[in-house]
Amino acid sequence: MCGINGIINKTSCNENEITAALTKMNDLIIHRGPDEDGFIATKQDNFSLGMSMRRLSIIDLSTGKQPIYSGDKKIVIVFNGEIYNYRELKLKLEESGTTFQTNSDTEVILKLYEKHGIESFKWLDGMYGFSIYDQNKNKVFIARDFFGEKPLYYTNTNKQFIWASELKSIVDVLDLKPEISKKGVNLYLRLTYIPAPYSIYDNIFKLEANHYLEYDLKTNSHKINEISQEILPKEDEVSFEDAKNKVKDLVYESVNSRSISDVPLGTFLSGGVDSSIVSLCLSQSANKKIETFSIGFKEAKMDETAKSQLVAKMIGSNHHEFKIGEDDLKDNIHEILLNFDEPFSDTAALPTYFVSKKTRDYVKVALTGDGGDEVFGGYNKYYVGKMNTKYTNIVPKPIHYLLLNSSKYMLSTKNDNRGKRFKIKKMLKAVNYDGNQYWDIISLANTELELAEILTPSHYINDLFGEYKDKLYNDKVESLTDFRHVDKILSLEGGMLAKVDRTSMQNSLECRAPFLNKKIWDYTNTLPEKYLMNGWNKKHILKEAFKDQFPEEFLEKSKRGFGSPVGNWLKSSLRKELESYIEPKFLSDQGIFNLNKMIPIVQNHLKSKRDNTFRVWSFYCFQKWYSNIYLKQ
C-alpha cells in the first residue's frame, strides 16, 4: 500500500529535474507511505520520464521495495494497493517457468504483463493504481482497479503528462494554478463529491475505475480503454438455498483473501450488518482474538456503539471504542476536509477519519464492511427508486406538485434530525415522472431544480449526468440492478471509496473491503433481484446466509448510518466561519453562487427556521476548499 507519482516531459531534460519534481510530489503524500520511497528517472532523445512511489509496508517487508524491474531492465513498475490473488497468479506463472526475485504482489503484476500484456490486467483481484513503463514498446500503461478503491489523477499539458495518487501532487508541480471546472462544481453540488472522470479542476481528470491509460511516448498521445471483463449470464433457475450457500462461501473466501498480511490487522465494527459479518468471518479464521474498532458520538441520539459492543462480545474480540464530539471537530476539521484536495462533503468522512486515527495506534490494516449495500442491495434509496413507478402510476403529476409544495412546510424541521419527516420529504423531492428519479435520489446536496437556483447562470450546467447514463445497460434507471450499477460508477467510486481512502491513508492505515470482490459482484448480478431485496427486506440473501450465527433478529435491526451531526455544528463552532462565506462581497467577487438564493438558505439554517443541513454543509465545504486554494496567500 502506498502512493504513486509520474511525470513525462515531452522534451528531453536532465534526470535530476525529474527527480526533484517527483521528490516534491512524494513529500506531499508521505502519509500514504511513511516506510520508504523509490524512484526511476530516465532521459531519452525526445522525452524524459520519471516514476516514484511511497510505501506503507504490508506484504513482503524485506524485498518488496519499488520500483521493480524486469530481468532485462526494459520494463519497470510502481504500484499502489494490494493484489489479493497474487499467490495463485504467481503459482501459475512459476508452473510455466517464470522465476521471481521477491515475494511481493508488485512483481507478480510485472511478470504477468511481461508474459500476457495488458490482457493480464483483468485477472487482478484487488485494489490498485499502478504505472508500467515499457521501453520495448515506448509506452506507459496506467491502470486503476475494478471498483476504483485506489485513486489515480492525471493531466496532459503542452509540456508534460503527469499522474498521481492524490490531486495535491499534480497541482503543486504545475506552472499555474488550474481553473475551476464548472462540470466539477455542478457534480459536487448535486452529489457531495465529484465522480470520475472529472475533478474540481479543468484539465485534471480521474482515471475511471476498471480502465487503463496508454501513453505513446513517440507521438505524445494517449488513449483510455476499459479493462475487458467477462459478464456472467443470469441464473434465473438457481434455487435460493443454493445461491445463499454460494454467497456464504464467497464471503468467507473474500475475507480470507483480504486477511493476507505481514503486519497486524483488525476490523472496523459499526454494529451494522456488513461490518458485523466481516468481523465474524475474520474471527473464525484467526488463530487468536481479533482487534475490532468502533466510533461513536458524544451526542446520545447519534450514538450507536451498543450494537458494536454486542457483536464484539459475541465474537470475543479485543474491542476498542472511541467517541467524538464537537471539540474533536474543531481541532481537526481543517486537516480532514482539505486532505481531499477538492470539495467533499460526505458527513461520514469525519468519523471515518477519527476511527482510522485511533485504529492506527493498534494495527496497520483494517477490514471494513464497505460495498455491502451496493453489492447486495442494502440502501433505503433502492426502496425509493422502486416506489417511484408505483407512485407515479397512482398519483397524477399536478397532485404530486401540490403535495411537494405543502411538504416544504408540513415536513420541515428546524434541527439536524434525520427521522421520518426528513425521509418522506426527501422521497417526495426525488419523485420524477420522466423516469429519471434515481439521479435526484442520489443527489444528496441539491436536486436539479435547487442547483439551478443557487448557481449563477454562467456556472449552471443542464443535463449533468448524460454521459453517465450512456454507460448504463438501460435508457431508464428503474430496476434494482440499474440502481446498483449507477452506484458503482458514481457513488461508490466518487463518494464512499474516496472517503475511506483519503481518511484512512491520511493516518497511514490500509483499509480493505471484502465485499468489494469482483467474484461477489459478478455473482450477485446473476441472481434474481428478489434474492437481494425481498419486498421490504434489504440484503435478503446476505442476511439469510449468516443469520444462524447471530442473535435472533439482530441482522434485521435498522441502523442510522455513519453521518455526523454537522447541521448542529454549523450553528455553533463553525458558525463564524460559515457566515464569512455568505458575505455579499465575497460571493459577488467569487461569481459562482446566486446571492439572493444562497444567503437565505444559510441564514434560515443558522436561525433554525428550517433545517438545510446537507445544502449548507456542501456549501461550507466548497467555500472552505475555495478559500484555502484561491484566496490563501
C-alpha positions as CSV (number, residue, x, y, z in Angstrom):
1,M,0.0,0.0,0.0
2,C,1.4,3.3,-1.0
3,G,1.0,6.2,-3.4
4,I,2.5,6.7,-6.8
5,N,3.5,9.7,-9.0
6,G,4.8,10.0,-12.5
7,I,5.9,12.7,-15.0
8,I,6.6,12.6,-18.7
9,N,8.4,15.7,-20.0
10,K,7.6,15.9,-23.7
11,T,11.1,17.2,-24.5
12,S,14.3,15.8,-23.0
13,C,15.6,17.3,-19.7
14,N,18.0,16.4,-17.0
15,E,17.1,13.4,-14.8
16,N,17.8,15.5,-11.7
17,E,15.0,17.9,-12.8
18,I,12.5,15.0,-13.0
19,T,13.7,13.5,-9.7
20,A,13.3,16.9,-7.9
21,A,9.7,17.2,-9.1
22,L,8.9,13.6,-8.1
23,T,10.5,14.2,-4.7
24,K,8.2,17.2,-4.2
25,M,5.2,15.1,-5.2
26,N,6.2,12.2,-3.0
27,D,6.7,14.5,0.0
28,L,3.1,15.7,-0.3
29,I,1.8,12.1,0.1
30,I,4.2,10.8,2.8
31,H,1.1,9.8,4.9
32,R,0.3,7.2,2.2
33,G,3.6,5.5,2.6
34,P,5.8,6.6,5.5
35,D,8.0,3.5,5.4
36,E,10.1,4.1,2.3
37,D,10.2,5.6,-1.2
38,G,11.6,4.7,-4.6
39,F,12.4,6.5,-7.9
40,I,13.1,5.9,-11.5
41,A,14.2,8.7,-13.9
42,T,15.3,8.3,-17.4
43,K,16.3,10.6,-20.3
44,Q,15.7,9.7,-23.9
45,D,16.3,11.7,-27.1
46,N,12.8,13.2,-27.3
47,F,11.4,12.9,-23.8
48,S,12.3,12.4,-20.1
49,L,10.3,10.2,-17.8
50,G,10.1,9.5,-14.1
51,M,8.0,7.4,-11.7
52,S,8.1,7.3,-8.0
53,M,6.2,5.8,-5.0
54,R,5.9,6.0,-1.3
55,R,5.4,2.7,0.5
56,L,3.4,1.5,3.5
57,S,4.9,-1.9,4.0
58,I,2.2,-4.6,4.4
59,I,3.4,-7.6,2.3
60,D,7.0,-8.7,1.7
61,L,8.5,-6.3,4.2
62,S,12.1,-7.2,3.3
63,T,12.2,-7.5,-0.5
64,G,9.2,-5.6,-1.8
65,K,11.0,-2.3,-2.4
66,Q,9.9,-0.5,-5.6
67,P,10.3,0.3,-8.4
68,I,10.6,-3.3,-9.6
69,Y,12.3,-4.1,-12.9
70,S,12.1,-6.9,-15.4
71,G,15.2,-9.1,-15.8
72,D,16.5,-7.1,-18.7
73,K,15.6,-3.7,-17.1
74,K,13.4,-2.8,-20.1
75,I,10.1,-2.8,-18.1
76,V,9.5,-1.2,-14.7
77,I,6.5,-0.8,-12.4
78,V,5.4,1.4,-9.5
79,F,2.3,0.1,-7.7
80,N,-0.2,1.3,-5.1
81,G,-2.5,-1.2,-3.5
82,E,-2.9,-4.9,-2.8
83,I,-3.5,-7.9,-5.2
84,Y,-5.4,-10.5,-3.2
85,N,-5.0,-13.3,-5.6
86,Y,-1.3,-12.8,-6.3
87,R,-0.2,-16.1,-4.8
88,E,-2.4,-18.1,-7.2
89,L,-1.3,-16.0,-10.1
90,K,2.3,-16.4,-9.1
91,L,2.0,-20.2,-8.8
92,K,0.6,-20.4,-12.4
93,L,3.5,-18.3,-13.7
94,E,6.0,-20.4,-11.9
95,E,4.5,-23.5,-13.4
96,S,5.1,-22.1,-16.8
97,G,8.7,-21.3,-16.0
98,T,8.7,-17.8,-14.7
99,T,11.1,-17.0,-11.8
100,F,10.8,-14.3,-9.1
101,Q,13.2,-12.2,-7.1
102,T,10.7,-11.1,-4.4
103,N,7.6,-12.3,-2.6
104,S,5.6,-9.2,-3.5
105,D,2.4,-8.8,-5.4
106,T,4.0,-5.9,-7.3
107,E,6.4,-8.3,-9.1
108,V,3.5,-10.6,-10.0
109,I,1.8,-7.8,-11.9
110,L,5.1,-7.1,-13.7
111,K,5.6,-10.7,-14.7
112,L,2.0,-11.1,-15.8
113,Y,2.4,-8.1,-18.0
114,E,5.7,-9.4,-19.4
115,K,4.0,-12.6,-20.4
116,H,0.5,-11.6,-21.4
117,G,0.5,-7.8,-21.8
118,I,-2.5,-5.6,-20.9
119,E,-4.8,-8.7,-21.2
120,S,-3.4,-9.6,-17.7
121,F,-5.0,-6.6,-16.0
122,K,-8.4,-8.3,-15.9
123,W,-7.0,-11.2,-13.8
124,L,-6.1,-9.0,-10.9
125,D,-8.4,-9.2,-7.8
126,G,-7.5,-6.3,-5.7
127,M,-7.4,-2.5,-5.2
128,Y,-4.7,-0.8,-7.1
129,G,-3.3,2.1,-9.1
130,F,-0.1,1.3,-11.0
131,S,2.1,2.5,-13.9
132,I,4.3,0.5,-16.1
133,Y,7.0,1.9,-18.4
134,D,7.7,-0.5,-21.2
135,Q,10.8,0.6,-23.1
136,N,10.3,-2.1,-25.7
137,K,7.0,-0.6,-26.8
138,N,8.0,3.0,-25.9
139,K,4.7,3.3,-23.9
140,V,3.5,3.9,-20.4
141,F,0.4,2.0,-19.1
142,I,-1.5,3.4,-16.1
143,A,-4.3,1.3,-14.6
144,R,-7.0,1.5,-11.9
145,D,-8.8,-1.3,-10.1
146,F,-12.3,-2.7,-10.9
147,F,-14.2,-0.7,-8.2
148,G,-12.0,2.4,-8.0
149,E,-10.8,1.8,-4.4
150,K,-7.4,3.4,-5.1
151,P,-7.3,6.9,-6.7
152,L,-5.5,8.0,-9.9
153,Y,-5.4,11.5,-11.3
154,Y,-3.8,12.7,-14.5
155,T,-3.3,15.8,-16.6
156,N,-2.0,16.5,-20.1
157,T,-0.4,19.9,-20.7
158,N,1.7,21.2,-23.6
159,K,4.9,20.4,-21.8
160,Q,4.1,17.4,-19.6
161,F,1.9,14.5,-18.8
162,I,1.6,14.0,-15.1
163,W,-0.2,11.4,-13.0
164,A,-0.5,10.8,-9.2
165,S,-2.4,9.1,-6.4
166,E,-3.5,12.4,-5.0
167,L,-4.6,15.6,-6.6
168,K,-2.2,17.8,-4.5
169,S,0.8,16.2,-6.1
170,I,-0.2,17.3,-9.6
171,V,-1.4,20.8,-8.6
172,D,1.8,21.6,-6.7
173,V,4.1,21.0,-9.7
174,L,2.0,22.8,-12.3
175,D,3.4,26.2,-13.5
176,L,0.0,27.9,-13.0
177,K,-2.9,27.2,-10.6
178,P,-5.6,25.4,-12.7
179,E,-9.0,26.9,-13.4
180,I,-12.1,25.6,-11.6
181,S,-14.1,23.1,-13.6
182,K,-17.8,24.1,-14.0
183,K,-18.6,20.5,-14.5
184,G,-16.9,19.6,-11.3
185,V,-18.7,22.3,-9.4
186,N,-22.1,21.1,-10.6
187,L,-21.4,17.5,-9.9
188,Y,-20.2,18.3,-6.4
189,L,-23.1,20.5,-5.6
190,R,-25.5,17.7,-6.7
191,L,-23.8,14.7,-5.2
192,T,-21.4,16.0,-2.4
193,Y,-18.5,14.5,-4.3
194,I,-17.0,14.5,-7.9
195,P,-17.0,11.2,-9.7
196,A,-14.5,10.1,-12.3
197,P,-13.5,11.2,-14.9
198,Y,-13.8,14.7,-13.5
199,S,-12.1,16.6,-10.8
200,I,-12.7,20.2,-9.4
201,Y,-10.1,21.5,-11.9
202,D,-10.2,22.0,-15.6
203,N,-7.9,19.5,-17.5
204,I,-7.2,17.4,-14.4
205,F,-9.0,14.1,-14.5
206,K,-9.6,10.9,-12.6
207,L,-8.9,7.7,-14.4
208,E,-12.2,5.8,-14.2
209,A,-12.4,2.5,-12.3
210,N,-11.6,-0.6,-14.3
211,H,-9.8,1.4,-17.0
212,Y,-6.2,1.8,-18.2
213,L,-4.5,4.7,-19.9
214,E,-2.0,4.0,-22.7
215,Y,0.6,6.8,-23.3
216,D,2.6,6.6,-26.5
217,L,6.0,8.2,-26.0
218,K,6.7,8.5,-29.7
219,T,3.6,10.5,-30.6
220,N,3.0,12.1,-27.1
221,S,-0.6,11.0,-27.4
222,H,-2.8,8.9,-25.0
223,K,-5.9,6.8,-25.1
224,I,-8.1,5.3,-22.4
225,N,-9.7,1.9,-22.6
226,E,-11.9,-0.1,-20.3
227,I,-10.3,-3.3,-18.9
228,S,-12.4,-6.1,-20.5
229,Q,-14.2,-8.3,-18.1
230,E,-16.3,-11.4,-18.6
231,I,-20.0,-10.9,-17.8
232,L,-21.7,-13.9,-16.3
233,P,-25.2,-14.9,-17.6
234,K,-28.3,-14.6,-15.4
235,E,-29.0,-17.6,-13.2
236,D,-32.8,-17.4,-13.2
237,E,-33.1,-21.1,-12.3
238,V,-30.8,-21.2,-9.3
239,S,-32.6,-22.0,-6.1
240,F,-32.4,-19.5,-3.2
241,E,-30.9,-22.2,-1.0
242,D,-28.1,-22.9,-3.4
243,A,-27.5,-19.2,-4.0
244,K,-27.4,-18.5,-0.3
245,N,-24.8,-21.2,0.3
246,K,-22.7,-19.8,-2.6
247,V,-22.9,-16.3,-1.2
248,K,-21.7,-17.5,2.2
249,D,-18.8,-19.4,0.6
250,L,-17.8,-16.3,-1.5
251,V,-17.9,-14.0,1.5
252,Y,-15.7,-16.3,3.6
253,E,-13.3,-16.7,0.7
254,S,-13.1,-13.0,0.2
255,V,-12.4,-12.2,3.9
256,N,-9.7,-14.8,3.9
257,S,-8.0,-13.4,0.8
258,R,-8.1,-9.9,2.3
259,S,-6.6,-11.1,5.5
260,I,-3.2,-11.8,4.0
261,S,-0.7,-9.5,5.7
262,D,2.7,-9.5,7.3
263,V,1.6,-6.9,9.8
264,P,-1.3,-6.8,12.4
265,L,-4.8,-6.2,11.2
266,G,-8.3,-5.7,12.6
267,T,-11.8,-4.6,11.6
268,F,-14.0,-1.6,11.7
269,L,-17.1,-2.7,13.6
270,S,-20.0,-0.4,13.5
271,G,-22.6,-3.0,14.5
272,G,-24.3,-2.9,11.2
273,V,-24.9,-6.0,9.0
274,D,-21.9,-5.7,6.8
275,S,-19.1,-4.9,9.3
276,S,-20.6,-7.5,11.8
277,I,-20.4,-10.2,9.1
278,V,-16.9,-9.3,8.1
279,S,-15.8,-9.3,11.8
280,L,-17.4,-12.6,12.4
281,C,-15.7,-14.2,9.4
282,L,-12.3,-12.9,10.4
283,S,-12.7,-14.0,14.0
284,Q,-13.5,-17.6,12.8
285,S,-10.4,-17.8,10.6
286,A,-7.9,-16.1,13.0
287,N,-5.9,-18.2,15.4
288,K,-6.2,-15.6,18.2
289,K,-8.6,-12.8,19.3
290,I,-9.1,-10.2,16.6
291,E,-9.0,-6.5,17.2
292,T,-12.2,-4.6,16.5
293,F,-12.7,-0.8,16.4
294,S,-15.8,1.4,16.5
295,I,-16.5,5.1,16.7
296,G,-19.5,6.8,18.3
297,F,-20.7,10.3,19.2
298,K,-21.0,12.0,22.5
299,E,-24.4,13.2,21.3
300,A,-26.6,10.3,22.5
301,K,-29.1,10.4,19.7
302,M,-26.4,9.9,17.1
303,D,-24.5,7.2,19.0
304,E,-25.0,3.5,18.1
305,T,-22.0,1.9,19.8
306,A,-24.2,-0.5,21.8
307,K,-24.6,-2.6,18.6
308,S,-20.9,-3.0,18.0
309,Q,-20.4,-3.9,21.7
310,L,-22.9,-6.7,21.3
311,V,-21.1,-8.2,18.2
312,A,-17.7,-7.7,19.8
313,K,-18.8,-9.7,22.9
314,M,-20.4,-12.4,20.7
315,I,-17.2,-13.0,18.6
316,G,-14.8,-12.5,21.6
317,S,-12.8,-9.7,20.1
318,N,-10.5,-7.2,21.7
319,H,-12.8,-4.3,21.2
320,H,-11.7,-0.6,21.1
321,E,-14.4,2.1,21.3
322,F,-13.9,5.8,20.8
323,K,-16.4,8.7,21.0
324,I,-16.1,12.0,19.4
325,G,-17.8,15.4,19.9
326,E,-17.7,18.9,18.7
327,D,-14.4,19.7,20.3
328,D,-12.7,17.0,18.2
329,L,-14.2,18.5,15.1
330,K,-12.9,22.0,15.9
331,D,-9.4,20.6,16.3
332,N,-9.3,18.5,13.1
333,I,-11.9,19.7,10.6
334,H,-9.4,21.8,8.6
335,E,-7.0,19.0,8.2
336,I,-9.7,16.4,7.4
337,L,-11.6,18.3,4.7
338,L,-8.6,19.8,2.9
339,N,-6.8,16.5,2.6
340,F,-9.4,15.6,-0.1
341,D,-7.8,18.3,-2.3
342,E,-11.2,19.1,-3.8
343,P,-14.7,19.8,-2.3
344,F,-16.1,16.7,-0.5
345,S,-19.0,16.8,1.9
346,D,-20.0,13.3,2.9
347,T,-20.6,13.8,6.6
348,A,-19.3,10.3,7.3
349,A,-15.8,11.4,6.4
350,L,-15.4,12.9,9.9
351,P,-16.0,9.7,12.0
352,T,-14.1,7.6,9.4
353,Y,-11.1,9.9,9.9
354,F,-11.2,9.5,13.7
355,V,-11.7,5.7,13.7
356,S,-8.8,5.4,11.3
357,K,-6.6,7.6,13.5
358,K,-7.4,5.6,16.6
359,T,-7.1,2.2,14.8
360,R,-3.7,3.1,13.5
361,D,-2.4,3.1,17.1
362,Y,-3.0,-0.7,17.2
363,V,-2.9,-2.1,13.7
364,K,-1.7,-1.3,10.2
365,V,-4.6,-2.9,8.2
366,A,-8.4,-2.8,8.9
367,L,-11.1,-4.8,7.1
368,T,-14.3,-2.9,6.5
369,G,-17.9,-3.6,5.5
370,D,-17.8,-1.1,2.7
371,G,-19.6,-2.1,-0.5
372,G,-22.1,-4.5,1.1
373,D,-25.0,-2.2,0.3
374,E,-24.1,-1.7,-3.3
375,V,-23.3,-5.4,-3.9
376,F,-26.3,-6.9,-2.0
377,G,-28.9,-4.1,-2.4
378,G,-29.0,-2.6,1.1
379,Y,-29.8,1.1,0.7
380,N,-33.1,2.8,1.6
381,K,-32.7,4.7,-1.6
382,Y,-33.3,1.5,-3.5
383,Y,-36.8,1.4,-2.0
384,V,-37.5,4.9,-3.1
385,G,-36.3,4.1,-6.6
386,K,-38.7,1.1,-6.9
387,M,-41.5,3.0,-5.3
388,N,-41.3,5.8,-7.9
389,T,-43.0,3.8,-10.6
390,K,-45.8,2.8,-8.4
391,Y,-46.3,6.3,-7.0
392,T,-46.3,8.0,-10.4
393,N,-48.8,5.4,-11.8
394,I,-51.2,6.3,-8.9
395,V,-50.7,10.0,-8.1
396,P,-51.3,12.5,-11.0
397,K,-48.5,14.9,-11.7
398,P,-50.4,18.1,-10.6
399,I,-51.4,16.4,-7.3
400,H,-47.8,15.4,-6.6
401,Y,-46.6,19.0,-7.0
402,L,-49.3,20.2,-4.6
403,L,-48.1,17.6,-2.1
404,L,-44.5,18.6,-2.7
405,N,-45.2,22.3,-2.1
406,S,-47.1,21.5,1.0
407,S,-44.3,19.3,2.3
408,K,-41.9,22.2,2.4
409,Y,-43.9,23.5,5.4
410,M,-45.6,20.4,6.8
411,L,-42.5,18.3,6.9
412,S,-39.9,21.0,7.5
413,T,-37.7,20.6,10.6
414,K,-35.6,23.1,12.4
415,N,-32.7,20.9,13.5
416,D,-30.5,18.2,12.0
417,N,-32.9,15.4,12.7
418,R,-32.9,12.7,10.0
419,G,-36.1,11.0,11.1
420,K,-39.3,10.0,9.3
421,R,-40.2,13.6,8.2
422,F,-36.8,14.1,6.7
423,K,-37.0,10.8,4.8
424,I,-40.6,11.4,3.5
425,K,-39.6,14.9,2.3
426,K,-36.5,13.6,0.5
427,M,-38.6,10.9,-1.2
428,L,-41.2,13.4,-2.4
429,K,-38.4,15.7,-3.8
430,A,-37.0,12.7,-5.7
431,V,-40.2,11.7,-7.4
432,N,-39.8,12.0,-11.2
433,Y,-42.4,11.4,-13.9
434,D,-39.8,11.1,-16.7
435,G,-38.0,8.0,-15.4
436,N,-35.0,10.0,-14.0
437,Q,-35.9,9.7,-10.4
438,Y,-32.7,7.9,-9.3
439,W,-30.5,10.8,-10.3
440,D,-32.3,13.1,-7.8
441,I,-32.3,10.3,-5.2
442,I,-28.5,10.2,-5.3
443,S,-28.3,14.0,-5.3
444,L,-27.5,14.3,-1.6
445,A,-26.9,18.1,-1.6
446,N,-29.2,19.7,-4.2
447,T,-31.7,18.5,-6.7
448,E,-31.5,19.7,-10.3
449,L,-34.1,22.5,-9.6
450,E,-32.3,23.5,-6.4
451,L,-28.9,23.6,-8.2
452,A,-30.3,25.8,-11.0
453,E,-31.5,28.3,-8.3
454,I,-28.2,28.6,-6.3
455,L,-25.7,28.8,-9.1
456,T,-25.2,31.8,-11.4
457,P,-26.4,31.2,-15.0
458,S,-22.8,31.2,-16.2
459,H,-21.9,28.3,-13.9
460,Y,-25.0,26.1,-14.1
461,I,-24.9,23.0,-16.4
462,N,-28.0,21.3,-17.6
463,D,-28.2,17.5,-18.3
464,L,-25.4,16.9,-15.9
465,F,-25.5,13.1,-16.0
466,G,-25.8,12.5,-19.7
467,E,-22.5,10.7,-20.2
468,Y,-23.1,8.5,-17.1
469,K,-26.4,7.5,-18.5
470,D,-24.7,6.4,-21.7
471,K,-22.7,3.9,-19.7
472,L,-25.7,2.0,-18.4
473,Y,-27.4,-1.0,-19.9
474,N,-30.8,0.6,-20.0
475,D,-32.0,4.0,-21.1
476,K,-34.0,4.5,-17.9
477,V,-32.9,3.6,-14.4
478,E,-35.8,1.7,-13.0
479,S,-34.7,-1.7,-11.6
480,L,-32.6,-2.6,-8.6
481,T,-29.9,-3.8,-11.0
482,D,-29.9,-0.3,-12.6
483,F,-29.6,1.4,-9.3
484,R,-26.7,-0.7,-8.2
485,H,-24.8,-0.1,-11.4
486,V,-25.3,3.7,-11.1
487,D,-23.9,3.5,-7.6
488,K,-20.9,1.5,-8.8
489,I,-19.9,4.1,-11.4
490,L,-20.8,7.2,-9.3
491,S,-21.5,6.9,-5.6
492,L,-19.0,4.1,-4.8
493,E,-16.1,5.4,-6.8
494,G,-16.6,9.1,-6.2
495,G,-18.0,9.1,-2.7
496,M,-17.7,6.0,-0.5
497,L,-14.2,4.9,-1.7
498,A,-12.7,8.3,-1.9
499,K,-13.9,9.0,1.7
500,V,-12.3,5.8,3.1
501,D,-9.1,6.0,1.1
502,R,-8.3,9.6,2.0
503,T,-9.2,9.5,5.7
504,S,-7.5,6.1,6.3
505,M,-4.4,6.8,4.3
506,Q,-4.2,10.3,5.9
507,N,-3.5,8.2,9.0
508,S,-1.2,5.6,7.2
509,L,-3.9,2.9,7.7
510,E,-4.8,0.5,4.9
511,C,-8.5,-0.4,4.6
512,R,-9.7,-3.5,2.8
513,A,-13.3,-4.2,1.8
514,P,-14.1,-7.9,1.4
515,F,-17.5,-7.2,-0.2
516,L,-15.7,-5.3,-3.0
517,N,-14.7,-8.5,-4.7
518,K,-15.4,-8.9,-8.4
519,K,-16.4,-12.6,-7.9
520,I,-19.1,-11.5,-5.4
521,W,-20.3,-8.6,-7.6
522,D,-20.5,-10.7,-10.7
523,Y,-22.4,-13.5,-8.8
524,T,-25.0,-11.2,-7.3
525,N,-25.6,-9.7,-10.7
526,T,-26.6,-13.1,-12.0
527,L,-29.3,-13.6,-9.3
528,P,-33.0,-12.7,-9.4
529,E,-33.4,-9.3,-7.9
530,K,-35.9,-10.7,-5.3
531,Y,-32.9,-12.6,-3.7
532,L,-31.3,-9.3,-2.9
533,M,-34.3,-7.2,-2.0
534,N,-37.3,-9.3,-1.0
535,G,-40.2,-7.0,-0.5
536,W,-39.0,-4.5,2.1
537,N,-36.2,-6.8,3.2
538,K,-32.9,-5.4,2.0
539,K,-29.7,-7.5,1.6
540,H,-32.0,-10.5,2.0
541,I,-29.7,-13.3,0.7
542,L,-26.7,-12.0,2.7
543,K,-28.6,-11.8,6.0
544,E,-30.1,-15.3,5.4
545,A,-26.6,-16.7,4.7
546,F,-25.4,-15.6,8.1
547,K,-28.5,-15.3,10.3
548,D,-27.8,-18.6,12.1
549,Q,-24.6,-17.1,13.6
550,F,-26.1,-14.0,15.1
551,P,-28.8,-13.5,17.8
552,E,-32.3,-13.7,16.5
553,E,-33.4,-10.6,14.6
554,F,-30.0,-8.9,15.1
555,L,-29.4,-8.6,11.4
556,E,-32.9,-7.1,10.9
557,K,-32.3,-4.2,13.2
558,S,-32.1,-0.8,11.5
559,K,-29.0,1.4,11.7
560,R,-28.8,5.1,11.4
561,G,-25.7,5.2,9.3
562,F,-22.3,6.8,9.8
563,G,-23.1,10.5,9.3
564,S,-22.1,13.3,11.7
565,P,-24.4,15.9,13.3
566,V,-22.9,18.7,11.2
567,G,-26.2,20.6,11.0
568,N,-25.9,21.5,14.6
569,W,-22.2,22.1,14.5
570,L,-22.7,24.6,11.7
571,K,-24.8,26.7,14.1
572,S,-22.2,26.7,16.8
573,S,-18.4,26.1,16.4
574,L,-18.4,26.5,12.6
575,R,-20.9,29.4,12.6
576,K,-18.4,32.3,12.4
577,E,-16.5,30.8,9.5
578,L,-19.8,29.9,7.7
579,E,-21.1,33.4,8.0
580,S,-17.9,34.8,6.4
581,Y,-18.7,32.7,3.3
582,I,-22.0,34.4,2.7
583,E,-20.8,38.0,2.9
584,P,-22.3,39.7,-0.2
585,K,-18.9,41.0,-1.5
586,F,-17.3,37.6,-1.0
587,L,-20.0,35.9,-3.0
588,S,-20.1,38.6,-5.6
589,D,-16.4,38.5,-6.2
590,Q,-16.5,34.8,-6.4
591,G,-19.2,34.8,-9.1
592,I,-20.3,31.2,-8.6
593,F,-23.4,31.4,-6.3
594,N,-26.6,33.4,-6.7
595,L,-26.6,35.7,-3.7
596,N,-30.4,36.1,-3.5
597,K,-30.8,32.3,-3.1
598,M,-27.8,31.1,-1.3
599,I,-27.7,33.7,1.6
600,P,-31.3,33.0,2.8
601,I,-30.7,29.2,2.6
602,V,-27.7,29.6,5.0
603,Q,-29.4,32.2,7.2
604,N,-32.6,30.1,7.6
605,H,-30.5,27.2,8.8
606,L,-28.4,29.3,11.2
607,K,-31.6,30.8,12.7
608,S,-33.2,27.4,13.0
609,K,-36.1,28.5,10.8
610,R,-35.5,25.5,8.5
611,D,-33.1,22.6,8.6
612,N,-30.9,22.8,5.5
613,T,-28.1,20.7,6.8
614,F,-27.0,19.0,3.6
615,R,-27.3,22.0,1.3
616,V,-25.4,24.2,3.8
617,W,-22.8,21.6,4.7
618,S,-21.9,21.1,1.0
619,F,-21.7,24.9,0.5
620,Y,-19.5,25.2,3.6
621,C,-17.1,22.5,2.4
622,F,-16.9,24.1,-1.0
623,Q,-16.1,27.5,0.4
624,K,-13.6,26.2,2.8
625,W,-11.7,24.5,-0.1
626,Y,-12.1,27.6,-2.4
627,S,-10.8,29.9,0.3
628,N,-7.8,27.8,1.0
629,I,-6.8,27.2,-2.7
630,Y,-7.7,30.6,-4.3
631,L,-7.6,33.2,-1.5
632,K,-4.9,31.9,0.8
633,Q,-1.6,33.9,0.3
